């Protein structure tokens, strides 16, 4: 099999112009090089708005018309670091104009920028030429910008995570205040953040002194107010309402993918986890195999050995951190609710040879979830518990 870097280098021909763009919040920098990495024209800065995007397209056309290259330009490769969100508007604009946009790993930029001047100095202008020359060397990848239902699922996943963080922050603040001023409340209400009666008490008399002033009859009256109220959207806390709306939207979008029935047929996978997975991965079948999805998540194994020094293997974590978090939470649930995954997990942590730690076993379960999902979607099959572990693995488990 041909090395991927070599394949990319072969794509860089004498008729290739390469543009390296350093992304910032307000002003981007661009540098232009030929297939050898030699600079074409001057560096340019442009704003992160439509006018700025039009300016860089104009500069590309100007360089082409100046006939600086000995050969006519057949393709333009525009490289940038796809981190954060500031790059997305520019990438969408350039792609719609017919240009090929490729991604550069920020780690590679950081490591390579000292090659030209042997200096760790960092500047947007310097980083742009480093990015351009990394593209020239074939050290780029195709960034993925999910569209339609997959784009919606990614946005909804990020929105849900943001709402959950705000919810947890508020709960932690309230809990800290109660621990300091009203620790006895846990003797009455097991979960102070839950329940209509407790919430009504916290609204009307959150501190012991207020309860003393109201007296027994006053407190009971407040509780009755809450108990008599019916549960409806107007009565639910704002954050809980937002979470509910996001999860309803997730359910709607996951049905549009055509994968809902197969994913939700896997015991232990619910709407939120399935939608979050698709939001991060996009269409799983855009990958050639499940191993590519594992690498995309940062689950590929790495080793650091030299001479007589041999290290163990560990996951690279050079992938989507949020996807790993989603898969880890899926693994926790499936180990508790899915008999096949629970059996595999128990075997991994209890086997005689090379038993895994609990977290290591959960990583293995996460990778197994990817394999199961990819296999079901590719074969268009429903979840079959008897096929999950396979004959060989089942024999090992039974023997153990």
N, C-alpha and C positions, 0 to 999 in steps of 0.2 A: 504494500500500500504506500502511495506516495506521501511524503511528509507534507502536512498542511501548509507550513511556512514556505516550503518550496513552491507549492501550488500558487500561493499568493504572490511570491516574487515573480513567477512566470507571468502573472497578470499585469505586472508593471512593464510596459513596452516603451520603445523610444517615443511613441506618440502619446505618452501619459503626462499630464500635468497633475501635480500633487499640491493640495492646499492643506496646511496645518492651521487649525483654529484653536486658540486658547480661550475657553469659555469663562465669562465673568458675569456678574449680576447686571451691570449697566453697559460696559464697553468690552467688546471682544477684540482680540488681536489675530491677524492672519498673516501667514508667510507662504510664499509660493516657490516650489522647487520643481526641477525636471526629474526624469527617471533615474538620474545619477545622484540626486540630492543637492545639485547646484542651484543656488537661489536665482529666481527670476523676478526682476523688478524689486521694488522697495516693500518693506512691511507696511501694513495698513491697520488702522484701528477703525472699528465701526460700531455703532450703537446697537443695543439689543432691542430693535424695533423694526418695523417693516421697511423704513427708509434705509436703515443700516443693512438689512438683508439685500435690498436692491443694489446697494453700493458694492457689496462684495461680488455679486453676480456681474455687475458692470466691469469691475476690475478684472475678473476672469476673462471676460470677452475682450477687454483691451489688451491683455497680455497675449492672447491668441492672435489678435489682429496685428500686433507689433512684430510678429514673426521672429520672436527671440529664439524659439526652438528651431532646430534644423529640419524637423519633421512636423507635418501637420498634427495638431492635437486631435486624437481619436477618442480619448476619454479623460475625464477629470475625477480624481479621487479626493474627497474632502474628509480629512480625519479630525476627530475631536474626542475629548474625554466625556463619555456619557454618564456623568455623575450629577447628583442633584436633579434639578428640573429646568435650569436655565438653558440647557442645550436643546430642549425639545422643540421649541418654537422655530429656531433656526434650522434644525434638522428636517422638520416637516416642510418648511418653505423650500429648502434646497431639493428635497426629494420630489416635491410637486413640480419643480422646474426641470426634473429629469436628471439631476446629478446623483452620483453614488456617494452616500455618506457612510463612512466606516468608523468604528470605535477604537480607541487606544486605551489600554489599561493605565490608569494614573500611576500605578506602581512602576511601570516601565518608564514613564516620563521622568519620574523622580530619580530613578537609577541612571538614566541615560543623559541627563542634561549637563553632566560634568565632562562628557567626552570631548566637546568642542573646545572649551576654554579651561578645563581642569579647575573649575571654580564651582562651589556649591551655590553661587548667587542665583536667586530666583527672581524672575520677572515674567510678566505675561508675554512680552515680546520674545524672550528667549525660549519660553516653553513652546511657543507656536512653531518655531523652526525644529525643535526637538521632536514634536509630534509629527511634522511633515516627514522627517527623515526616518522615523519609526515606521511610517506607512510605506516609505520607499523600500525598507528592509523586509516588508511582508509581515510586520508585527502588528497586525490589526485584526479586527473581527467585525462581523455584521451586527450592528445593534438592532435590538428588537423593540419596535414601537407598536404595542397592541392596538388594534382598531376594532370598531363596532362593539360587539358584546364582550370581547376580551378586554378592550380598553375600558369599558364601563365597569367590568368586574374588578379590574385593577384599581380604578378610582374608588369604587365602593369599599374594597378591602382596606385601602389606605384611610378612607374616611372612618370606617368602623374602628380601626386601630386608634385613630386620633380621638374619637369619642370615648373609647374605652379608657384611654390614658387620662382624659379629663375627668371621667367618672371616678377612676381610682384615686386621682389627686384630691377630689372633693371628699370622697369617703375617708381617705387617710387624714385629711384636715379635721373633719368632724370627729373621727375616732380619737385623735390626739386631744382635742378639746374635752371630749367626754371623759377620757382617761384622767385628765387633770382635774376637772371640776365635778364630774358626776360618775365615778367608777361603779357606783351601786346599780346603775341602770341595767347592767348585764345580769344582775340577779333576778330581774323581772323579765327582760327581753333578751333572749339568747342571741339574736342578731339585730342589734339596734338600727342598722341601716335598712332592715326589711320590715314589712308589716305595716298596715294602715294605722293601727292603734299607736305603735311606737312613733311613727312619723308625725302623727297629730300631736303627741306629747312634746316632741322636739320642736314643733312649730310654735306651740302656745306657751310651754313652760319648760325650756331646755335645761334649766339649772335647779338644783335642790331648793334654793331659797324661794323661787317662784312657785314650786310645788307646795311648799309649806304655806305660802300665802293663800294659795287656792284651796287648800284643804282637800280632804278625801272626796267630798261631794263634787267639788270643782273639777278634780282630775277625772273622776268617773264620767262627768258630763262631757269633757273633751274627748274621752275615748269613745263614748256613744256617738258623738258626731262623726268620727271616722268610720266606725262599724256600720252605721246606717248608710254611708255613701256607697254608691255602686261604683264598680271599677270600670272606667272608661278612659278614652284617650285624653280627655281634658283633665282627668284626675291623676294621671301618671306624671312623674317627674319629667322635666324637659329632656334630660339626657337619655332616660329610658325610652322616651318617645322617639328620639332621634335614632337610637339603636334599632328599635322595632322597624322604623321606616327604611333604614339601610338594609336590614336583613330581608325585608319584603322585596326590595329592589334587587337584592342578590338572587333571590329565588326566581324572579322574573327573568333576569339576564342569563342565569345558568340553564334555563329551559331553552333559550335561544341557541345555545351551543349545540344542542342535540345529544349531549353527554349526560344529562341529568339522571336518566333512568339507570344507566350503568353505574355511575358513581354513587348514587344514593342507595343502590342495591348492595353495596359493600357494608356489612355490619360494622358500625362504629364511625362511619363517615356521614355527617349531616350536611345541611344546606350551607351553613357558614364555612365549614372546613373545605367542602368541595368547591365552593365559589371562590374562596381565598386562594386555593391551589391553582385554579384555572386563571385567576387574576394575575398571579405571579408568573406562571409558566406560559400562558397563552394557550394556543391549540397544541396539546401534547404531541399530536401527529406531525407537527412541523419538524420534529426531531427524528433522526434516522433510527435511534434505538433508545432504550431507557438509560443507558450509561451516559448519554449526552445530557439528559435531564439531571442526572446526579452531579455531573460536572458543572452544569449551569447553577446548581444549588451550592456548589463548593464541597461536595461529598467525595470527590475523587481523592484517592489515597496518595500521600507523599512520604518520602523517606529521606533522611539526612544522614548519609554515611560517607566516610572518607577513610581510605586505608584500612586499618584494623578497627577503627571505630565504627560500630554498627548500631544504628538507632532503630527503634521500632517505627511502625507506620502510624500516621495520623491523617485525618482529613485536612485538605488544604485550606478550607474556608475562603477560597478565592472564588466566590460566587455570590448569589443573592442571599444576604443575611436574613431578610424577611421571609424568604421561601423556606430556609432552614428552620426558622422559628415556627412557621405554620406546620411543617412536617413533624417537628418535634412534639407539638401539641396534639397533632393527629395520632402520633404514636402512643402518647400517654393514654388517650381515650381508647384506642383500639386494643391496647394491652389489657385494659380493664373490661372491654365489652366484646371484643372479637375473639372467639375461642381459638382460632388458628394462630393469630398473632400472640395471644397469651401463651400458648403452648411453645411457640418458637422462642419467645422472650425468656420463659422459665428454663428452657433448655440452654440458652446461651449463657445465662448467669450461673448455671449449676453444673455444666458439663465438666468432666475431669480434666480434659486437655484444654488449656488456654481458656478458662472461664472469663467472661467479660464482666466489667463493672456495669452497674445499672445504666449509667448514661451512655456507655459504649453500646450496650445492647439496644437502647432506644434509637441510637443512630442507625444500627443495622435494621431495625424495624422500619425506620423512616425510608431507608433505601428499598426495603421490601415493598412498602406502600407504593413507591414510584413504579417498581416493576409490575405490581399487580394492576395498577391503574393503566399503565401504558399497554400492557398485554390485552386487557379487556377492551380498551378503546380501539386498538389496532385490529383485533379479531372480531370486534362487534359481538362480543359474547357477554352473557350475564355472569355475575359472580357465582362461582362454584366452590364451596368450601373444600371439597376433596382434591381440588387441583392447586390450591394455594401453596402448599409446602412441597409438593412433589414426592415421588416415591422414595428417592434417595434420602431426602431430608427426614421424611417420616420414619424411615428405617433407623436412622441415627437417633432420632428422638425416642423411638420405642426401645432401642437398645440401651439408651441411657436410663 
